[in-house]
Amino acid sequence: MSPTPFEIHVPQEKLENILRRVREFPWPEKKVDSGWALGPDPNWLRDFCRYWIEEYDWRAVEARLNALPHFTAGAGGLDLHFVHCRSPHQDARPLLLVHGWPGSFIEFEEMLGPLTDPAAHGAPDAPAFHVVAPSLPGYAFSEKPAGPIGPRRMAGHIAALMGDVLGYDGYIAQGGDWGSVICGWIGHDHVDRNRKGRCGGVHLNMFGVRPSRERKGGGIEPVRPETEGEEAWRRKGERWRMKEGGYFHVQATKPESLAYAMLDSPVGVAAWIGEKFRTWIDGQQESLDRVIGRERLLTNLMLYIVNDAFGSASWTYYGYGRDGDSLLPPGSRVTVPTGVANFPREIIPFPPRPYVEKAFDVVHWTDMPRGGHFAAMEAPDLLLADIRAFAGALR
């Protein structure tokens, strides 16, 4: 189970095949100038593909990413890819950073230096961390499972990486999107103080696992809202699911139908994922290209495309629905200390704090002034400061 150093190298033939399909994409004859109302802005998508063909340099990006310490290791029966940045500080604490869909480990690239060596980045009094940023099973360079698995099983593989492979104990698990659900399950399932490799705290920037209760007639259901604020949160979530939740329903019910189309169309992947980035960032921000950046967005897309991982990443949604991974067992909570970074434009927002506390032992809560779903990319300064503050509270 010892980690094996890993270097990214995509065969040139594959890169050329991807570019050929972008160049030869059969653009529709009639362009509907609808902006982002019907999906990706057609003008943005065409110009993004022009950038892809004429300016983007995968080899340069590959060299930059290979400057990071990449590894692979078997963890709970699957080979996981991960970036493991050790801090030079002796009192550094282990920190797990977990991405979601449609993201990747590169969401955290800008934060790795300040987290591992704060003194070298202008914050000599800030806590230091040994950072582990894995690719989820079926994403990027991690092994694809034999079939769909949900966040709770993913949490088991990642906890095995942290404890059994790396030997970390009392680590902080941080996540947004699927990472928030995975970290919630790590904080619920992997906290045995009699076993090395336990989670010591959870930090979330999206509301993941929910509290549940027994349903009359059998089964379980979410704990119902009890206050006007909680009911307003529930209604807001329903409106969002009706307006923006189509992708979720498709990927949770027929992921392979979508996967076959995306396997043959890099432009299709750019349209599907690019629109999500544009829709889910903070509305106060003016431009996808300014907030996320073309190179960073395209590199994130390429991690799906070069690994034929669009389908296996979509499996997370199917596993989530099939396995009931959204609800904690009735009456149970995540009992490790929990920190909340509440960004104002998060697509799946936190309910009022009393409801969150039915599922988590919340000891730290910050209402952020800006930022949306991709917090590590949109507002890395705010997320970094909040992780540091939470770690300080734990000490």
Secondary structure, 3 states (H helix, E strand, C coil): CCCEECCCCCCHHHHHHHHHHHHCCCCCCCCCCCCCCCCCCHHHHHHHHHHHHHCCCHHHHHHHHCCCCEEEEEECCEEEEEEEECCCCCCCEEEEEECCCCCCHHHHHHHHHHHHCHHHHCCCCCCCEEEEEECCCCCCCCCCCCCCCCHHHHHHHHHHHHHHHCCCCCEEEEECCHHHHHHHHHHHHCCCCCCCCCEEEEEECCCCCECEEECCCCCEEECCCCCHHHHHHHHHHHHHHHHHCHHHHHHHHCHHHHHHHHHCCHHHHHHHHHHHHHHHCCCCCCCHHHHCCHHHHHHHHHHHHCCCCHHHHHHHHHHHHHHCCCECCCCCCEEEEEEEEECCECCCCCCCHHHHCCCEEEEEEEECCCCECCHHHHCHHHHHHHHHHHHHHHC
